[in-house]
Amino acid sequence: MTRVGGVAAVKRAIAIVTLACALFASGVRAEAPPEKTRILVWHAYRAAEETALLMLIDQFNAAHPEYRAEALALPYDVYPSKLSAAIPTGHGPDVFIFAQERVSAWARDGLLSPMDADAAMMPGEFPEAALDALRSKGALWGLPLSLKSVALYVNKSLVPVAPVNTDEMVALAQKLTDPAQGRFGLAWEAGDFYHHASWLSGFGGKLFKEPEHRPVVDTPEGVAALTFVRDLMRKKHVMPEEPSAQLVATLFNANRAAMVINGPWFAGEIHGVDYEVVSLPIVSATGLPARPLLTVEAALVSATSEVKDGARALARFLVSKDASILRAKIGRQVVATRSAYDDPGVGGDTLLRAFRKQAESAVPMDNTPAMLTVWEPYKRALTAVLSGLLEPDEALAQAQRRLNAIAKPMPPPASPWPLLLLAAGGILALSIWIRRRPVRPDAPALYHDVRRAIAYCTPAAASILVLVFIPFAIGVGLAFFHHGEGRYTFVGLSNFVDILTSRDYRITEPMSFWFTLAVTLAWTVANVVLHVSIGLFLALLLRDPLLKFKGVYRVLLIVPWAVPNYITALVWKGMFHRQFGAISALLATLGLEPVSWFTRFSTSFAANVVTNTWLGFPFMMVVSLGALQSIPQDLYEAAEVDGASKWAQFRHITLPLLRPALLPAVILGSVWTFNMFNIIYLVSGGEPGGATDILVSEAYRWAFQRNEQFGFAAAYSTLIFLFLLGWSALTRRVAREPSPEAA
């Protein structure tokens, strides 16, 4: 009886515990917080601007517990392309921060949500120019976050009173310039159109011809503005030659540049200089103020966002008064929200107040795709004029031709059926050829375990299919399409015809395929010859048994190959600077005049070749050294006994035995060099006027710098592949060992 009662008590206890656990679990579930809705924010901020944004996102999350906003930073260079690819598929951000330059195209392609109602909730808060910059087809597509333009930085210890007009500015600059000591009155990135646009507007020039809204650069006002800047650099010598952003900052921080034209981002690079920022001066020749381009950074909402209400709330929060005050104080942004300047810490900030004043007279940058076609042609014109290669009118006429070629209308659409039938016929013919190939009589013995071989090869074959063949097929297929206004249109062979006939420009101009092919071949031959000759020479030296410290020499000579090539390219570019480069300093030590390396084709091409030779000879040296060590020493001893000279030994023993190892290395090196994008892009940048561009860098420019003409770039890439395929077939035939019958 006691035992039965004890068992019943245990069962009751278990039931009570189980019921309590169930009640507790249900209570926990009832009290669990609801899942928060995620809002993804994309941006390209760095440093203080990113810090301010992250602080604001934390504040938003605290004030809106139903949302969980997260920020993702992207590199600026790939930001636009990632947005265009991600938003249509629904994998992009809900809110993203970007300038107005692509708003019209994104709105046309249906990537943005209108923001008129959101702006109406904050009447009078934003300058009308900022709102106009974000409008397209009568709708507002973003809320202005910040205003960016260039202005005049003045070193107060050198220039107590800022100049009002260009006559005063030039007079001050001449007084404070001493090129022999590396001191200049003025400095800015004169080769960049974003900075030059101030002078274009100051001389009364405009970029677009209305009503067709067509970009026109070869105007009298453009010539006058370019002549003004050219004279400052090459006649009055008040500006450094080949000015880069790093050089401008270095000169200003060292009190060797009295006045600098730059944007608000430049303030973070200034150290130990008492300066002030003022508006750009009035152009004395016209009486008009120099009006810089106005960049409006905005919060935009994706059209495919699934949390549009939350995304809009976050966008409104980022441009609110309190958030703008934080962005101004922490991120040092020239905020667009007017009420933020009521705060003493913002309104009393001399830097922000100066750039806000400059923004009021700035010209909002056009937000249509036509604006994207202007940058490269104008940059080429600026470089040609400032280097003394062309006169302003010639340079702008050439820029207009380049601009017309970039902005050319779409070829007429074509029917895809002829090409599809041709492709099907080719596949059928290939299949018939494979089936009719003679089978070796010993094939069954050679391939007795086919299934195991297929099992071993399948992973590698699948990887090659996914990583090589599918992208290659997509690239070739893209070559038959034209990309424009966010759509792909089948145009057949039009891209190939335009490229091979140089329809829009002279065959002797840098944009011509045949001109670029000739440069590419010269580039490849020069580099491979130098790589092989220098590498083989050093390998022969290191093979000398009497040479001491071989290991040290080998390590030192491999260093150029071990360092990433883009770092080497940037180092050599700095060394080639005319005024401040190490090579110019060496020439001056020898009593020679410094050379403007990138103003002539010969010197610019030579600078590229020298840099790539430095990068490429270690590979050939290592290959040659390995092959030399495999040659029996007995052959050289027998040759010496027979009275053969060193040259005869090299010609009849070394070279023939090096051939099996050296020829594949030469083939591989020539393919690498043919497509060596980094050196061309980073060292010469294609200067002068694109003359030193090679085929691969030209394809890159068509894809990413010339209005996103991806089909045209794919056609270029297909032609590059066909050329290298032919080259590989030719070299394989040359490298093939002669048969015994032929011998």
C-alpha positions in Angstrom: 0.0 0.0 0.0 2.8 2.3 0.8 4.6 1.4 -2.4 1.5 2.1 -4.5 1.0 5.4 -2.8 4.6 6.4 -3.3 4.4 5.7 -7.0 1.2 7.7 -7.3 2.9 10.6 -5.5 5.8 10.5 -7.9 3.5 10.5 -10.9 1.6 13.5 -9.5 4.9 15.4 -8.9 6.0 14.7 -12.5 2.7 15.9 -13.8 2.9 19.1 -11.7 6.4 19.8 -12.9 5.5 19.2 -16.5 2.5 21.5 -16.2 4.6 24.2 -14.6 7.2 23.9 -17.3 4.5 24.2 -20.0 3.0 27.2 -18.3 6.4 28.8 -17.9 7.3 28.2 -21.6 4.0 29.6 -22.7 4.5 32.6 -20.5 8.0 33.1 -22.0 6.6 32.9 -25.5 3.9 35.4 -24.7 6.4 37.8 -23.2 9.1 37.4 -26.0 9.6 40.6 -28.0 8.3 40.6 -31.6 10.8 40.1 -34.4 12.1 43.5 -35.6 11.9 44.6 -39.3 15.4 45.0 -40.8 16.3 48.2 -42.8 19.5 47.9 -44.8 21.4 51.1 -45.5 24.2 51.3 -48.0 26.8 54.1 -48.0 30.4 54.9 -49.1 31.3 57.0 -46.0 34.6 56.7 -44.2 36.1 58.1 -41.0 34.1 60.8 -39.3 31.2 60.7 -41.7 30.7 57.0 -41.1 31.0 57.5 -37.4 28.2 60.1 -37.5 26.0 57.9 -39.6 26.4 54.9 -37.3 25.5 57.1 -34.3 22.3 58.2 -36.1 21.4 54.7 -36.9 21.7 53.7 -33.2 19.5 56.6 -32.3 16.9 55.6 -34.9 16.8 52.1 -33.6 16.3 53.3 -30.1 13.5 55.6 -31.1 11.8 52.9 -33.4 11.9 49.6 -31.6 10.0 47.9 -34.4 12.9 48.4 -36.8 16.5 47.3 -36.8 18.5 49.5 -39.2 22.0 48.3 -40.3 24.7 50.1 -42.3 26.9 48.5 -44.9 29.9 50.5 -46.3 30.9 49.9 -50.0 33.9 51.1 -52.0 32.8 54.2 -54.0 34.2 52.9 -57.3 31.9 49.8 -57.4 28.9 51.4 -55.5 26.8 52.5 -58.6 27.2 49.2 -60.4 26.3 47.2 -57.3 23.2 49.3 -56.9 22.1 48.9 -60.5 22.6 45.1 -60.2 21.1 44.5 -56.8 18.0 46.7 -56.6 16.1 45.2 -59.5 16.5 41.7 -58.0 15.3 42.8 -54.6 18.7 42.1 -52.9 19.8 45.7 -52.6 19.5 48.3 -49.8 16.3 49.8 -48.5 18.0 53.2 -48.1 21.2 54.3 -49.8 23.2 57.5 -49.7 24.6 58.8 -53.0 25.1 62.0 -55.0 22.6 63.2 -57.5 24.6 62.3 -60.6 22.7 59.1 -61.5 19.3 60.1 -60.2 17.7 60.6 -63.6 18.9 57.2 -64.9 17.9 55.3 -61.8 14.5 57.0 -61.8 14.1 56.0 -65.4 15.0 52.4 -64.7 12.5 52.2 -61.8 15.1 51.9 -59.0 13.9 54.8 -56.8 10.8 55.7 -54.9 9.5 59.2 -55.2 10.1 61.4 -52.1 7.8 64.4 -52.8 5.5 63.6 -49.9 8.4 63.2 -47.5 9.9 66.6 -48.5 6.5 68.2 -48.1 6.6 67.2 -44.5 9.6 69.5 -44.0 8.6 72.7 -45.9 11.3 75.3 -46.4 14.1 73.1 -44.9 16.1 72.6 -48.1 17.6 75.0 -50.7 15.7 74.9 -53.9 18.9 74.2 -55.8 19.4 71.1 -53.8 15.9 69.9 -54.5 16.2 70.7 -58.2 19.3 68.5 -58.4 17.3 65.6 -57.2 14.3 66.1 -59.5 13.7 64.2 -62.7 10.5 64.1 -64.8 8.7 66.4 -62.3 9.3 64.1 -59.3 11.6 64.4 -56.3 13.7 61.2 -55.8 15.7 61.9 -52.7 16.1 64.0 -49.5 19.2 66.3 -49.5 21.7 65.3 -46.8 24.7 67.5 -47.6 26.1 70.0 -50.1 29.5 69.6 -51.5 31.5 72.0 -53.8 35.0 73.4 -54.0 36.0 76.7 -52.5 39.2 78.6 -51.8 41.5 77.6 -48.9 43.8 80.5 -47.9 46.9 80.1 -45.7 46.4 83.1 -43.4 50.1 83.5 -42.5 50.9 84.0 -46.2 47.6 85.7 -47.4 46.2 87.9 -44.7 43.4 89.2 -47.0 41.7 86.8 -49.4 41.5 87.9 -53.0 38.2 89.1 -54.4 38.8 88.7 -58.1 41.2 86.7 -60.3 43.5 89.7 -60.9 44.1 90.0 -57.2 44.5 86.2 -56.9 47.0 86.0 -59.7 49.0 89.0 -58.4 49.2 87.4 -54.9 50.2 84.1 -56.4 53.0 85.5 -58.4 54.3 87.3 -55.4 54.3 84.1 -53.3 55.7 81.8 -56.0 59.3 80.5 -56.0 59.5 77.3 -58.2 63.1 76.8 -57.4 62.2 76.4 -53.7 59.1 74.4 -54.5 56.7 77.2 -53.4 53.6 78.1 -55.3 50.9 80.7 -54.9 48.1 78.4 -56.1 47.5 74.7 -56.2 44.5 72.5 -57.1 43.9 69.3 -59.2 44.0 71.3 -62.4 43.6 68.1 -64.5 40.3 67.2 -62.9 37.1 68.7 -64.6 35.3 68.8 -61.2 37.7 71.5 -60.2 38.0 73.2 -63.6 34.2 73.6 -64.0 34.4 76.7 -61.7 36.4 78.6 -64.3 34.2 77.4 -67.1 31.2 79.0 -65.4 33.2 82.0 -64.5 34.0 82.7 -68.1 30.2 82.3 -69.0 30.4 78.8 -70.3 27.8 76.0 -70.0 28.1 72.3 -70.5 24.8 71.6 -72.2 23.2 73.0 -75.3 19.5 73.4 -75.0 16.8 72.5 -75.9 18.2 69.1 -76.9 20.3 69.0 -73.7 23.4 67.9 -75.6 26.9 68.2 -74.1 29.1 70.7 -76.0 32.6 71.4 -74.8 34.3 73.2 -77.8 32.9 76.7 -77.1 34.7 80.1 -77.0 34.0 80.2 -73.2 35.6 76.8 -72.7 38.7 77.9 -74.7 39.0 81.1 -72.6 38.7 79.1 -69.3 41.3 76.6 -70.4 43.7 79.3 -71.6 43.4 81.0 -68.2 44.4 77.9 -66.3 47.1 77.0 -68.9 48.7 80.4 -68.5 48.7 80.1 -64.7 50.7 76.9 -64.9 52.9 77.2 -68.0 53.4 81.0 -68.4 53.1 82.5 -64.9 54.3 79.3 -63.2 52.3 80.0 -60.1 51.0 76.4 -60.0 52.8 73.1 -59.7 52.9 70.8 -62.7 51.0 67.5 -62.7 49.2 68.4 -59.4 47.5 65.4 -57.6 45.4 65.4 -54.5 48.3 64.1 -52.4 50.7 66.8 -53.8 48.3 69.6 -53.1 47.8 68.5 -49.5 51.5 68.1 -49.0 52.3 71.6 -50.3 49.6 73.2 -48.2 50.6 71.5 -45.0 54.3 72.5 -45.6 53.4 76.2 -46.2 54.5 75.8 -49.8 51.1 76.5 -51.3 49.5 79.8 -50.3 46.0 79.2 -51.8 44.3 75.9 -52.6 41.0 75.1 -54.3 39.4 72.1 -52.7 36.2 70.7 -51.1 35.2 70.3 -47.4 36.8 66.9 -47.3 40.2 68.6 -47.6 39.9 70.1 -44.1 40.5 66.7 -42.6 43.9 66.5 -44.4 45.2 69.9 -43.0 47.6 69.8 -40.1 49.2 72.7 -38.4 48.1 75.4 -40.8 46.1 78.5 -39.8 43.7 78.8 -42.7 40.3 80.1 -43.7 37.8 79.2 -46.5 36.3 81.8 -48.8 34.2 81.7 -51.9 36.0 81.5 -55.2 36.9 84.9 -56.7 35.1 86.8 -59.5 36.7 86.3 -62.9 38.0 89.8 -63.7 37.7 89.2 -67.5 33.9 88.7 -67.3 32.8 90.1 -64.0 31.1 86.7 -63.2 31.8 84.7 -60.1 33.6 81.4 -60.5 30.7 79.0 -59.7 31.8 75.4 -58.9 29.7 72.3 -59.5 27.3 71.5 -56.6 27.1 67.9 -55.5 24.0 67.1 -53.5 24.3 64.0 -51.4 20.9 62.5 -50.7 19.1 59.7 -48.9 17.3 57.6 -51.5 14.8 54.8 -51.0 14.9 51.7 -53.2 11.8 51.0 -55.3 12.0 47.3 -54.4 12.3 47.8 -50.6 9.8 45.7 -48.7 9.8 48.1 -45.8 9.2 51.4 -47.6 7.5 53.0 -44.6 10.4 52.3 -42.4 12.9 53.3 -45.1 11.1 56.6 -45.6 11.1 57.2 -41.8 14.8 56.6 -41.7 15.5 58.9 -44.6 13.4 61.7 -43.0 15.2 61.1 -39.7 18.7 61.4 -41.3 17.8 64.9 -42.7 16.0 66.1 -39.6 17.3 69.0 -37.6 18.8 67.1 -34.7 20.4 64.5 -37.0 21.8 67.2 -39.3 23.3 68.9 -36.3 25.1 65.7 -35.3 26.3 65.1 -38.9 27.6 68.7 -39.1 29.5 68.5 -35.8 30.7 64.9 -35.9 30.9 64.2 -39.6 31.9 67.8 -40.6 29.3 67.8 -43.4 27.8 70.9 -45.0 24.3 69.8 -44.2 21.4 70.8 -46.5 18.9 71.2 -43.7 18.5 75.0 -43.0 17.3 74.8 -39.4 20.5 73.0 -38.4 22.4 76.2 -38.8 20.3 77.7 -35.9 22.5 75.7 -33.6 25.4 77.9 -32.5 27.9 75.0 -32.9 26.9 74.6 -36.6 26.1 78.2 -37.6 29.2 79.4 -35.8 31.5 76.9 -37.6 33.5 79.0 -40.0 34.3 76.1 -42.3 30.7 75.0 -42.6 29.4 78.6 -43.0 31.9 79.3 -45.8 31.0 76.2 -47.8 27.3 76.8 -47.3 27.8 80.3 -48.7 29.7 78.9 -51.7 27.0 76.3 -52.3 24.4 79.0 -52.6 26.1 80.3 -55.8 27.2 76.8 -57.1 25.9 75.2 -60.2 24.0 71.9 -59.4 25.6 69.1 -61.3 23.4 67.6 -64.0 21.8 64.3 -63.0 21.2 62.9 -66.5 23.3 60.1 -68.1 24.7 62.8 -70.5 26.8 64.2 -67.6 28.6 60.9 -67.3 30.0 61.2 -70.8 31.7 64.5 -70.1 34.3 63.6 -67.5 36.8 61.6 -69.6 36.9 63.8 -72.8 37.3 67.0 -70.7 40.0 65.4 -68.5 41.9 64.4 -71.6 41.6 68.0 -73.0 42.9 69.4 -69.7 45.8 67.1 -69.5 46.8 67.8 -73.2 46.7 71.6 -72.7 48.4 71.7 -69.3 51.2 69.5 -70.5 51.7 71.8 -73.5 50.8 69.1 -76.0 47.9 70.9 -77.6 46.4 74.4 -77.8 43.1 74.9 -75.9 41.0 75.1 -79.1 42.6 72.0 -80.6 42.2 70.0 -77.3 38.5 70.9 -76.9 37.8 70.1 -80.6 39.4 66.7 -80.0 37.4 66.3 -76.8 34.2 67.1 -78.7 34.9 64.4 -81.3 35.6 61.9 -78.4 32.4 63.0 -76.7 30.4 62.5 -79.9 31.8 59.0 -80.2 30.9 58.1 -76.6 27.4 59.6 -76.9 26.7 58.1 -80.3 23.1 56.8 -80.8 22.3 53.2 -80.5 22.8 51.0 -83.6 19.6 49.8 -85.3 18.1 46.7 -83.6 18.8 43.4 -85.5 17.2 40.0 -85.6 19.0 37.3 -83.6 17.9 34.4 -85.8 20.8 34.5 -88.3 23.4 34.3 -85.5 21.4 31.7 -83.6 21.2 29.5 -86.8 24.9 30.1 -87.4 25.7 29.0 -83.8 23.5 26.0 -84.1 25.3 25.0 -87.4 28.7 25.4 -85.7 27.7 23.2 -82.8 26.3 20.6 -85.2 29.5 20.6 -87.3 31.6 20.3 -84.2 29.6 17.4 -82.9 29.9 15.6 -86.3 33.7 16.2 -86.3 34.1 14.8 -82.8 32.1 11.7 -83.7 34.0 11.0 -86.9 37.5 11.5 -85.4 39.5 8.3 -85.7 39.8 6.3 -82.5 43.2 5.0 -81.5 43.4 1.2 -81.6 44.9 1.1 -78.1 42.3 3.5 -76.6 40.5 0.7 -74.6 43.8 -0.2 -72.9 44.6 3.4 -72.2 41.2 4.3 -70.8 40.2 1.0 -69.1 38.6 2.8 -66.0 36.7 5.6 -67.6 34.2 6.0 -64.7 36.8 6.5 -62.1 38.6 9.0 -64.3 35.3 10.9 -64.8 34.7 10.9 -61.0 38.1 12.4 -60.4 37.7 15.1 -63.1 34.1 16.1 -62.4 34.9 18.6 -59.5 37.5 20.4 -61.5 35.4 20.3 -64.7 32.4 21.7 -62.8 34.5 24.5 -61.3 35.9 25.4 -64.7 32.4 25.4 -66.2 31.1 27.8 -63.5 34.1 30.1 -63.2 35.3 30.1 -66.8 33.0 28.9 -69.5 29.7 30.3 -68.3 31.1 33.8 -67.7 33.0 33.6 -71.0 29.8 32.6 -72.9 27.8 35.4 -71.2 30.6 37.9 -72.2 30.6 36.8 -75.8 26.8 36.9 -76.0 26.8 40.4 -74.5 29.0 41.6 -77.4 26.0 41.4 -79.7 23.9 43.8 -77.5 23.8 47.5 -76.9 23.3 48.7 -73.4 21.5 52.0 -73.0 18.9 53.6 -70.7 19.1 50.5 -68.5 18.1 48.1 -71.3 19.9 45.6 -73.5 19.0 45.6 -77.2 20.3 43.0 -79.7 22.2 44.8 -82.5 24.0 41.8 -84.1 27.5 42.5 -85.4 27.2 46.3 -85.2 29.6 46.6 -82.2 32.2 44.6 -84.0 31.7 46.6 -87.2 32.0 49.9 -85.4 35.2 48.8 -83.7 36.9 47.4 -86.7 36.0 50.2 -89.1 36.7 53.1 -86.6 33.4 54.6 -87.8 33.3 57.5 -85.3 36.9 58.6 -85.3 40.1 58.6 -87.4 42.1 55.4 -87.6 45.1 57.3 -86.3 43.4 58.6 -83.2 43.8 56.8 -79.8 40.2 55.6 -79.6 40.7 53.6 -82.8 41.0 49.9 -82.4 43.8 49.6 -84.8 45.8 52.4 -83.2 45.3 50.7 -79.8 46.2 47.3 -81.2 49.5 48.7 -82.6 50.3 50.2 -79.2 49.4 46.9 -77.5 51.7 44.9 -79.8 54.6 47.3 -79.3 54.0 47.2 -75.6 54.0 43.4 -75.5 57.0 43.0 -77.7 59.1 45.6 -75.8 58.3 44.2 -72.4 58.8 40.5 -73.3 62.1 41.2 -74.9 63.3 43.1 -71.9 61.9 40.6 -69.5 63.7 37.6 -71.2 67.0 39.4 -71.9 67.4 40.9 -68.4 66.1 37.7 -66.6 68.4 35.5 -68.6 71.4 37.8 -68.1 70.8 37.8 -64.3 70.3 34.0 -64.2 73.6 33.5 -66.0 75.3 35.8 -63.4 73.7 33.9 -60.5 74.8 30.6 -62.0 78.5 31.6 -61.7 80.0 29.2 -59.1 82.5 31.9 -57.9 79.7 34.4 -57.1 79.3 35.0 -53.3 76.1 35.8 -51.5 73.9 34.2 -54.1 71.0 33.7 -51.7 71.0 37.4 -50.8 71.0 38.5 -54.5 68.2 36.1 -55.4 66.0 37.4 -52.6 66.6 41.0 -53.6 66.0 40.4 -57.2 62.7 38.6 -56.5 61.4 41.5 -54.4 59.9 43.4 -57.4 57.8 40.3 -58.3 56.7 39.7 -54.7 55.4 43.3 -54.1 51.8 43.7 -55.4 52.0 45.3 -58.9 49.5 48.1 -58.1 51.8 49.3 -55.2 54.8 49.2 -57.5 52.9 51.1 -60.2 52.0 53.9 -57.8 55.5 54.1 -56.5 56.9 54.4 -60.0 54.3 57.0 -61.0 55.5 59.2 -58.1 59.1 58.7 -59.2 58.2 60.0 -62.7 56.7 63.3 -61.4 58.4 66.1 -63.2 58.9 68.5 -60.3 59.0 66.2 -57.2 59.9 62.8 -58.5 63.1 60.9 -57.7 64.0 60.5 -61.4 63.8 64.2 -61.9 66.0 64.7 -58.9 68.5 62.3 -60.3 68.5 64.1 -63.7 69.0 67.4 -61.9 71.9 66.0 -60.1 73.4 65.0 -63.4 72.9 68.5 -64.7 70.0 67.5 -67.0 66.5 69.0 -67.4 63.6 67.2 -65.8 61.3 65.4 -68.2 57.5 65.7 -68.4 57.1 62.0 -68.8 53.4 61.9 -69.6 53.2 64.7 -72.1 54.6 62.8 -75.1 53.8 59.3 -76.3 57.5 58.2 -76.4 58.3 59.2 -72.8 54.9 58.0 -71.4 55.3 54.7 -73.2 58.8 54.4 -71.9 57.6 55.1 -68.3 55.1 52.3 -68.6 57.7 49.9 -70.1 60.3 50.7 -67.4 57.7 50.0 -64.6 56.5 46.7 -66.1 60.1 45.6 -66.8 60.9 46.1 -63.2 57.9 43.9 -62.3 58.4 41.2 -65.0 62.1 40.3 -65.1 62.2 38.3 -61.8 59.8 35.7 -63.3 62.0 35.1 -66.3 65.0 35.1 -64.1 63.6 32.3 -61.9 62.5 30.2 -64.9 65.9 30.6 -66.6 67.8 29.9 -63.4 65.9 26.7 -62.8 66.4 25.5 -66.4 70.2 26.4 -66.3 70.7 24.3 -63.2 69.3 21.3 -65.1 71.9 21.5 -67.9 74.8 19.0 -67.3 78.1 20.7 -66.7 79.8 18.0 -68.7 78.5 19.5 -71.9 80.4 22.8 -71.2 83.6 21.0 -70.3 83.5 19.0 -73.5 82.9 22.2 -75.5 85.8 23.9 -73.9 88.0 20.9 -74.7 86.9 21.2 -78.3 87.9 24.9 -78.2 84.4 26.4 -78.3 84.2 30.1 -77.1 81.8 31.3 -74.4 79.4 32.7 -77.1 79.5 29.4 -79.0 78.7 27.5 -75.8 75.8 29.9 -75.1 74.5 29.6 -78.7 74.8 25.9 -79.2 74.3 24.5 -75.7 72.6 27.0 -73.4 69.9 28.4 -75.7 68.8 25.0 -77.2 68.5 23.4 -73.8 66.7 26.5 -72.4 64.1 26.4 -75.2 61.7 23.8 -73.7 61.4 25.8 -70.4 61.7 29.3 -71.8 59.2 29.1 -74.6 56.2 28.4 -72.4 57.3 31.2 -70.0 57.5 33.6 -73.0 54.0 32.6 -74.1 52.7 33.1 -70.6 54.5 36.3 -70.1 53.3 37.7 -73.4 49.7 37.0 -72.5 50.1 38.6 -69.1 51.7 41.6 -70.6 49.1 41.9 -73.4 46.5 42.3 -70.6 48.6 44.2 -68.1 45.8 46.6 -67.0 47.2 47.9 -63.7 50.4 49.5 -65.1 48.7 51.3 -67.9 45.9 52.6 -65.7 47.9 53.6 -62.7 51.2 54.9 -64.2 50.4 56.8 -67.4 46.6 56.6 -67.2 46.6 56.4 -71.0 48.2 59.8 -71.4 48.8 61.7 -73.5 45.2 61.8 -74.7 44.7 58.0 -74.4 47.6 57.3 -76.7 49.3 54.7 -74.3 46.1 52.8 -73.6 46.1 49.2 -74.6 43.2 47.0 -75.6 42.2 45.9 -72.2 42.3 49.4 -70.6 40.3 50.7 -73.6 37.7 48.0 -73.0 37.5 49.0 -69.4 36.9 52.6 -70.3 34.0 51.7 -72.6 32.4 49.7 -69.8 32.9 52.0 -66.9 33.9 55.5 -68.0 31.9 56.0 -71.2 28.3 55.8 -70.3 28.3 52.1 -69.4 28.5 50.7 -73.0 28.9 47.2 -71.8 28.1 45.6 -75.2 30.8 47.6 -76.9 33.3 46.7 -74.1 32.3 43.0 -74.5 33.0 43.2 -78.2 36.4 44.6 -77.4 37.1 41.8 -75.0 36.0 39.2 -77.5 38.4 40.6 -80.1 41.2 40.4 -77.5 40.3 36.8 -76.9 40.4 35.9 -80.6 43.7 37.7 -81.0 45.3 35.8 -78.1 43.8 32.6 -79.3 45.5 33.0 -82.6 48.7 34.0 -80.9 48.6 30.9 -78.7 48.0 28.6 -81.7 50.9 30.2 -83.6 53.3 29.9 -80.6 52.3 26.3 -80.0 53.2 25.5 -83.6 56.5 27.3 -83.3 57.3 25.6 -80.0 56.4 22.1 -81.3 59.3 19.7 -81.3 60.3 18.7 -84.9 59.5 15.1 -85.7 62.3 12.6 -86.4 61.3 12.4 -90.0 61.6 16.2 -90.4 64.9 16.1 -88.7 
